[in-house]
Amino acid sequence: MGLDPVVLFFVFGLVAGLLRSELKLPAALYETLSIILLLAIGLHGGVELAEQASLQLLGQSALVLALGVLLPILAFVLLRGLRFDRINAAAVAAHYGSVSAGTFAVVVAYLVAREVAFESYMPLFVAILEIPAILVGIVLAKGITRDTHWGELGREIFLGKSIMLLLGGLVIGAIAGKEAIKPLEPLYTSMFKPVLAFFLLEMGLIASGQLGALKQFGLRLAGFALLMPLLGALIGALLARFMGLSLGGTAMLATLAASASYIAVPAAMRLALPEANPSLSLTASLGITFPFNILIGIPLYLALAERLIAWGF
């Protein structure tokens, strides 16, 4: 099976950007596409959450929350080992403890296209993983101090666009239920992949602009941005097997653990760690890790899930 067309849209955008084409999506369109994607993910998750809420799901959510604490600590240790200063190491680590909703949308499309079933409440885990890494990153950078404007930061975290749309969609879907939400089903069925394709076209264009910064930051950053997703995916997949998730759920949690935020965390880091260099984080997360996950990582993580299940994990 060849590359998924939505992935080819990303490649197209990446190549067009590297060739310095004049191609560019209007900013308002990109904003609209991201809103539709996040709401669609939340709505679908909310509908399923209403039908599957249980103590088991509560326990799984707690484990996913713990994953969101562990990943930025691991990333921080790696970055410090690569001789990045404390502030920048913490800021980059926060991005890698959080998740990429765009990558999640791609793995959903990838698994659906291959008819690989997965737990439909996975969007809940996306929302859970968005939050703890930001707090861990701040503590890793400077501890708990009075200098941190926690009120303003909390507002940025919980009322930021991505969290608000995901949680809003989850709540609406959970309250409305499957029957009432049917007129909106195309948002996460027939409309989902076309919207995702145009979103990834713009992401390719944006990612191409970040690659130039590698000349400044060199192989250390590139090495981290390729190694961390693999470590995160392995941890996520093992946790998924411990949680008893399906093949698709295992691949999906591995993908979430391998991804890095480029929306919610950068905004929060600008507030909490203004002295950190945002180019480091965006070059790693958007310029390297995002393309790696889209083009290579997701099939790799599905293969990892299959292998773990075959080995009896």
Secondary structure, 3 states (H helix, E strand, C coil): CCCCHHHHHHHHHHHHHHCCCCCCCCHHHHHHHHHHHHHHHHHHHHHHHHHHCCHHHHHHHHHHHHHHHHHHHHHHHHHHHCCCCHHHHHHHHHHHHCCCHHHHHHHHHHHHHCCCCCCCCHHHHHHHHHCHHHHHHHHHHHCCCCCCCHHHHHHHHHCCHHHHHHHHHHHHHHHHHHHHCHHHHHHHCCCHHHHHHHHHHHHHHHHHHHHCCHHHHHHHHHHHHHHHHHHHHHHHHHHHHHHCCCHHHHHHHHHHHHCCCCCHHHHHHHHHCCCCCHHHHHHHHHHHHHHHHHHHHHHHHHHHHHHHHHCCC
